[in-house]
Amino acid sequence: SDAHPSILFADDDLIAVVRSARHFFVRQEAAKRIRDAERLKAFAADRHIGQILARQMRREEDIEYLEQLLRESRHLEVRNAAQAQLRLLKAALRRS
């Protein structure tokens, strides 16, 4: 991608926090600030980051991924977030 280097650097720093053993709240706050949501997919199995991942899926092409999260996640919180995001996304697409 041709994103600005400082933006990539910021995402790298944030990913390092997400990957760390820090408190889940700190990791979630870092995840919310990552600009490239695709990078969060590596953490889909994480109860805390998976919720953030689901909420970052905002494009029509993300519907399939959200449906996969809904089917495959072991964590109720992630499934709930995916289901809520799917509802919002489908409603937004109907309006557009």
C-alpha positions in Angstrom: 0.0 0.0 0.0 1.1 3.6 -0.4 0.1 4.7 3.1 2.2 7.4 4.7 5.3 5.8 6.4 4.5 7.4 9.8 1.1 5.8 9.7 2.6 2.4 9.0 5.1 3.0 11.8 2.2 3.9 14.2 0.4 0.7 13.3 3.5 -1.3 13.9 3.9 0.2 17.3 0.2 -0.5 18.1 0.5 -4.1 16.8 3.4 -4.6 19.2 1.1 -3.5 22.1 -1.7 -5.8 20.9 0.7 -8.7 20.8 2.1 -7.9 24.2 1.1 -9.4 27.6 -0.2 -6.1 28.8 -3.7 -5.7 30.4 -6.5 -6.5 28.0 -7.9 -3.0 28.2 -4.5 -1.5 27.0 -4.4 -4.1 24.2 -8.0 -3.3 23.1 -7.3 0.5 23.1 -4.3 -0.1 20.9 -6.3 -2.3 18.6 -9.0 0.4 18.2 -6.3 2.8 16.9 -4.9 0.5 14.2 -5.8 2.0 10.9 -5.5 -1.2 8.8 -8.1 -3.5 10.2 -6.7 -6.4 8.1 -3.8 -6.5 10.5 -6.1 -7.4 13.4 -7.2 -10.6 11.6 -4.1 -12.3 13.0 -5.7 -11.9 16.5 -9.2 -13.2 15.6 -8.9 -16.0 18.1 -8.2 -13.5 21.0 -11.4 -12.9 23.0 -10.6 -9.2 23.6 -9.1 -8.2 20.2 -11.6 -10.3 18.2 -14.4 -8.0 19.4 -12.5 -4.9 18.2 -11.7 -6.7 14.9 -15.4 -7.4 14.3 -16.3 -3.7 15.0 -13.7 -2.6 12.5 -15.2 -4.6 9.6 -17.2 -1.9 7.8 -17.1 -2.8 4.1 -19.4 -4.9 2.0 -16.5 -7.3 1.4 -16.2 -7.8 5.2 -19.6 -9.5 5.4 -18.2 -12.9 4.6 -15.4 -12.5 7.2 -17.9 -11.5 9.9 -20.1 -14.5 9.1 -17.0 -16.7 9.4 -16.2 -15.1 12.8 -19.8 -15.8 13.9 -19.5 -19.4 12.9 -16.0 -20.1 14.2 -15.2 -18.0 17.2 -15.0 -19.8 20.5 -15.7 -16.6 22.4 -19.3 -15.5 22.9 -18.1 -11.8 23.1 -16.6 -12.1 19.6 -19.6 -13.8 18.2 -21.9 -11.1 19.7 -19.7 -8.3 18.3 -19.7 -10.0 14.8 -23.5 -10.4 14.9 -24.1 -6.8 15.9 -21.6 -5.5 13.2 -23.2 -7.7 10.5 -26.6 -6.2 11.4 -25.2 -2.6 11.2 -23.3 -3.3 8.0 -26.3 -4.9 6.2 -28.6 -2.1 7.3 -26.1 0.5 6.1 -25.7 -1.3 2.7 -29.5 -1.4 2.3 -29.6 2.4 2.8 -26.8 3.2 0.4 
